[in-house]
Amino acid sequence: MWLYSSLLFFSLLVPIALSFDKKLQFYKFWKFLFPSIFTVAFFYIAFDVYLTKQGVWGFNSLYHLNIVVAGLPIEEWLFFIVIPYACVFIHESLLLYFPHFKLNSHVSQWLTIVLILSLLMLIVFNFDKAYTVYISSTVIVALVFALFDKTNVIQSYYSTFLVILIPFIVVNAVLTGSFIAHEVVWYNDQENLGIRFLTIPAEDFGYAFSLILFNLLLVAKLKNRANVKLSQ
Protein backbone atom coordinates (compact mmCIF):
# COMPACT_ATOMS: atom_id res chain seq x y z
CA MET A 1 0.00 0.00 0.00
CA TRP A 2 2.84 2.38 0.77
CA LEU A 3 5.16 1.50 -2.11
CA TYR A 4 4.11 4.22 -4.58
CA SER A 5 4.10 6.94 -1.91
CA SER A 6 7.46 5.71 -0.58
CA LEU A 7 9.03 5.98 -4.03
CA LEU A 8 7.78 9.56 -4.33
CA PHE A 9 9.03 10.43 -0.84
CA PHE A 10 12.56 9.19 -1.49
CA SER A 11 12.58 10.79 -4.96
CA LEU A 12 11.93 14.17 -3.35
CA LEU A 13 14.02 13.77 -0.18
CA VAL A 14 17.45 14.71 -1.55
CA PRO A 15 16.29 17.49 -3.94
CA ILE A 16 14.33 19.17 -1.14
CA ALA A 17 17.19 18.81 1.34
CA LEU A 18 19.69 20.30 -1.12
CA SER A 19 17.38 23.04 -2.36
CA PHE A 20 18.81 25.29 0.35
CA ASP A 21 22.43 24.59 -0.54
CA LYS A 22 24.34 27.90 -0.40
CA LYS A 23 25.81 27.55 -3.87
CA LEU A 24 22.77 26.22 -5.71
CA GLN A 25 20.03 28.10 -3.79
CA PHE A 26 17.38 26.18 -5.68
CA TYR A 27 14.63 27.54 -3.43
CA LYS A 28 14.96 30.88 -5.25
CA PHE A 29 13.88 28.97 -8.35
CA TRP A 30 10.52 28.04 -6.82
CA LYS A 31 8.66 31.16 -7.99
CA PHE A 32 9.24 30.03 -11.58
CA LEU A 33 9.21 26.29 -11.03
CA PHE A 34 5.93 25.73 -9.18
CA PRO A 35 3.75 27.71 -11.63
CA SER A 36 5.35 25.64 -14.40
CA ILE A 37 4.83 22.36 -12.57
CA PHE A 38 1.15 23.00 -11.91
CA THR A 39 0.48 24.29 -15.43
CA VAL A 40 2.08 21.29 -17.12
CA ALA A 41 0.55 18.88 -14.58
CA PHE A 42 -2.95 20.10 -15.45
CA PHE A 43 -2.67 18.83 -19.02
CA TYR A 44 -0.86 15.60 -18.19
CA ILE A 45 -3.34 14.71 -15.46
CA ALA A 46 -6.28 15.39 -17.79
CA PHE A 47 -4.89 12.88 -20.30
CA ASP A 48 -3.97 10.52 -17.46
CA VAL A 49 -7.58 10.46 -16.26
CA TYR A 50 -8.89 9.89 -19.79
CA LEU A 51 -6.43 7.12 -20.71
CA THR A 52 -6.99 5.37 -17.39
CA LYS A 53 -10.72 5.31 -18.09
CA GLN A 54 -9.96 3.92 -21.56
CA GLY A 55 -7.95 1.08 -20.06
CA VAL A 56 -4.64 2.12 -21.63
CA TRP A 57 -3.08 1.76 -18.19
CA GLY A 58 -4.20 1.34 -14.61
CA PHE A 59 -3.05 1.07 -11.00
CA ASN A 60 -2.65 -1.84 -8.62
CA SER A 61 -4.43 -1.06 -5.34
CA LEU A 62 -1.98 -3.31 -3.47
CA TYR A 63 0.68 -0.63 -3.82
CA HIS A 64 -1.09 2.71 -3.39
CA LEU A 65 -3.15 4.43 -0.72
CA ASN A 66 -6.93 4.16 -0.74
CA ILE A 67 -7.31 7.79 -1.80
CA VAL A 68 -8.49 7.89 -5.41
CA VAL A 69 -9.51 11.08 -7.21
CA ALA A 70 -11.02 10.95 -10.72
CA GLY A 71 -9.84 7.37 -11.07
CA LEU A 72 -6.24 8.16 -10.14
CA PRO A 73 -4.59 7.30 -6.81
CA ILE A 74 -3.37 10.35 -4.89
CA GLU A 75 0.21 9.29 -5.57
CA GLU A 76 -0.38 9.64 -9.31
CA TRP A 77 -1.46 13.25 -8.79
CA LEU A 78 1.63 13.89 -6.66
CA PHE A 79 3.81 12.24 -9.31
CA PHE A 80 3.40 15.29 -11.54
CA ILE A 81 4.74 17.53 -8.78
CA VAL A 82 7.46 15.38 -7.25
CA ILE A 83 9.11 13.99 -10.39
CA PRO A 84 9.34 17.30 -12.31
CA TYR A 85 10.73 18.97 -9.17
CA ALA A 86 13.40 16.30 -8.73
CA CYS A 87 14.31 16.25 -12.44
CA VAL A 88 14.54 20.03 -12.84
CA PHE A 89 16.67 20.05 -9.69
CA ILE A 90 19.07 17.56 -11.31
CA HIS A 91 19.11 19.60 -14.53
CA GLU A 92 19.92 22.86 -12.75
CA SER A 93 22.50 21.24 -10.46
CA LEU A 94 24.36 19.77 -13.43
CA LEU A 95 24.42 23.10 -15.24
CA LEU A 96 25.71 24.86 -12.12
CA TYR A 97 28.71 22.57 -11.78
CA PHE A 98 29.11 21.73 -15.49
CA PRO A 99 27.95 24.83 -17.40
CA HIS A 100 29.26 23.49 -20.72
CA PHE A 101 27.43 20.18 -20.40
CA LYS A 102 25.42 20.74 -23.57
CA LEU A 103 25.29 19.98 -27.28
CA ASN A 104 26.44 22.28 -30.04
CA SER A 105 23.53 24.43 -31.24
CA HIS A 106 23.60 22.99 -34.78
CA VAL A 107 23.78 19.41 -33.52
CA SER A 108 20.91 20.09 -31.15
CA GLN A 109 18.80 21.64 -33.90
CA TRP A 110 19.33 18.78 -36.33
CA LEU A 111 18.74 16.18 -33.63
CA THR A 112 15.45 17.87 -32.80
CA ILE A 113 14.36 17.86 -36.44
CA VAL A 114 15.32 14.19 -36.89
CA LEU A 115 13.41 13.22 -33.75
CA ILE A 116 10.30 15.10 -34.89
CA LEU A 117 10.34 13.40 -38.30
CA SER A 118 11.01 9.98 -36.76
CA LEU A 119 8.14 10.35 -34.31
CA LEU A 120 5.79 11.44 -37.10
CA MET A 121 6.64 8.23 -38.93
CA LEU A 122 6.11 6.24 -35.73
CA ILE A 123 2.62 7.70 -35.43
CA VAL A 124 1.77 6.90 -39.05
CA PHE A 125 2.70 3.23 -38.65
CA ASN A 126 1.19 2.80 -35.17
CA PHE A 127 -1.93 4.91 -35.36
CA ASP A 128 -3.97 2.17 -33.66
CA LYS A 129 -1.87 2.28 -30.46
CA ALA A 130 -3.20 4.96 -28.12
CA TYR A 131 -0.19 5.24 -25.81
CA THR A 132 2.31 5.34 -28.68
CA VAL A 133 0.34 8.04 -30.50
CA TYR A 134 -0.21 10.07 -27.33
CA ILE A 135 3.42 10.10 -26.26
CA SER A 136 4.83 10.58 -29.75
CA SER A 137 2.50 13.54 -30.27
CA THR A 138 3.42 15.01 -26.90
CA VAL A 139 7.15 14.77 -27.57
CA ILE A 140 6.68 16.31 -31.02
CA VAL A 141 4.84 19.30 -29.56
CA ALA A 142 7.53 19.75 -26.90
CA LEU A 143 10.31 19.55 -29.51
CA VAL A 144 8.57 22.03 -31.81
CA PHE A 145 8.36 24.51 -28.93
CA ALA A 146 12.02 23.82 -28.15
CA LEU A 147 12.99 24.38 -31.78
CA PHE A 148 11.69 27.96 -31.61
CA ASP A 149 12.76 28.59 -28.01
CA LYS A 150 15.31 31.41 -27.92
CA THR A 151 16.80 30.28 -24.59
CA ASN A 152 18.02 27.04 -26.21
CA VAL A 153 17.08 24.95 -23.19
CA ILE A 154 17.08 21.87 -25.39
CA GLN A 155 20.86 22.09 -25.94
CA SER A 156 21.59 21.32 -22.30
CA TYR A 157 18.53 19.15 -21.78
CA TYR A 158 19.68 16.54 -24.29
CA SER A 159 22.74 16.06 -22.08
CA THR A 160 21.15 16.35 -18.64
CA PHE A 161 18.34 13.99 -19.60
CA LEU A 162 20.89 11.20 -19.93
CA VAL A 163 21.72 11.71 -16.24
CA ILE A 164 18.06 12.13 -15.26
CA LEU A 165 17.43 8.73 -16.85
CA ILE A 166 19.42 7.00 -14.09
CA PRO A 167 16.99 7.69 -11.20
CA PHE A 168 14.08 7.55 -13.67
CA ILE A 169 14.93 3.98 -14.63
CA VAL A 170 15.25 2.92 -10.99
CA VAL A 171 11.90 4.41 -9.95
CA ASN A 172 9.99 3.49 -13.08
CA ALA A 173 11.34 -0.05 -13.13
CA VAL A 174 9.80 -0.61 -9.70
CA LEU A 175 6.54 1.08 -10.71
CA THR A 176 6.23 -1.19 -13.75
CA GLY A 177 6.99 -4.41 -11.90
CA SER A 178 10.73 -4.93 -11.66
CA PHE A 179 11.95 -6.33 -8.33
CA ILE A 180 8.39 -6.74 -6.95
CA ALA A 181 5.68 -9.39 -7.27
CA HIS A 182 3.23 -7.24 -9.27
CA GLU A 183 3.41 -3.92 -11.07
CA VAL A 184 2.27 -0.68 -9.43
CA VAL A 185 1.21 0.64 -12.82
CA TRP A 186 0.02 -1.87 -15.43
CA TYR A 187 -0.17 -1.25 -19.18
CA ASN A 188 -2.39 -2.62 -21.90
CA ASP A 189 0.24 -3.79 -24.40
CA GLN A 190 -2.30 -3.58 -27.21
CA GLU A 191 -1.98 0.20 -26.89
CA ASN A 192 1.83 0.45 -27.00
CA LEU A 193 4.75 -0.87 -29.01
CA GLY A 194 5.29 -3.81 -26.66
CA ILE A 195 8.98 -2.89 -26.36
CA ARG A 196 10.28 -2.79 -22.79
CA PHE A 197 13.55 -2.00 -21.04
CA LEU A 198 13.41 -4.17 -17.92
CA THR A 199 9.68 -3.74 -17.34
CA ILE A 200 9.49 -0.13 -18.57
CA PRO A 201 7.51 0.45 -21.79
CA ALA A 202 9.55 2.33 -24.40
CA GLU A 203 6.91 5.06 -24.46
CA ASP A 204 7.63 5.90 -20.80
CA PHE A 205 11.00 7.34 -21.82
CA GLY A 206 9.20 9.75 -24.14
CA TYR A 207 6.73 10.49 -21.37
CA ALA A 208 9.53 11.54 -19.03
CA PHE A 209 11.35 13.46 -21.76
CA SER A 210 8.34 15.58 -22.71
CA LEU A 211 7.11 16.13 -19.14
CA ILE A 212 10.42 17.59 -18.01
CA LEU A 213 11.06 19.49 -21.24
CA PHE A 214 7.71 21.29 -21.01
CA ASN A 215 8.58 22.31 -17.45
CA LEU A 216 12.03 23.59 -18.44
CA LEU A 217 10.64 25.56 -21.38
CA LEU A 218 7.98 27.18 -19.23
CA VAL A 219 10.45 27.96 -16.44
CA ALA A 220 12.75 29.62 -18.97
CA LYS A 221 9.85 31.65 -20.33
CA LEU A 222 8.82 32.85 -16.86
CA LYS A 223 12.40 33.74 -15.96
CA ASN A 224 12.77 35.78 -19.13
CA ARG A 225 9.56 37.66 -18.46
CA ALA A 226 10.69 38.42 -14.91
CA ASN A 227 14.01 39.77 -16.18
CA VAL A 228 12.25 41.97 -18.73
CA LYS A 229 10.02 43.46 -16.02
CA LEU A 230 13.00 44.13 -13.77
CA SER A 231 14.86 45.92 -16.56
CA GLN A 232 11.92 48.16 -17.49
Secondary structure by P-SEA (a helix, b strand, c coil): caaaaaaaaaaaaaaaaacccccccccccccccaaaaaaaaaaaaaaaaaaaaacccccccccccccccccccccccccccaaaaaaaaaaaaaaaccccccccaaaaaaaaaaaaaaaaaaaaaccccaaaaaaaaaaaaaaaaaaacccaaaaaaaaaaaaaaaaaaaaaaaaaccccccccccccccccccccccccccaaaaaaaaaaaaaaaaaaaaaaaaaaaaac
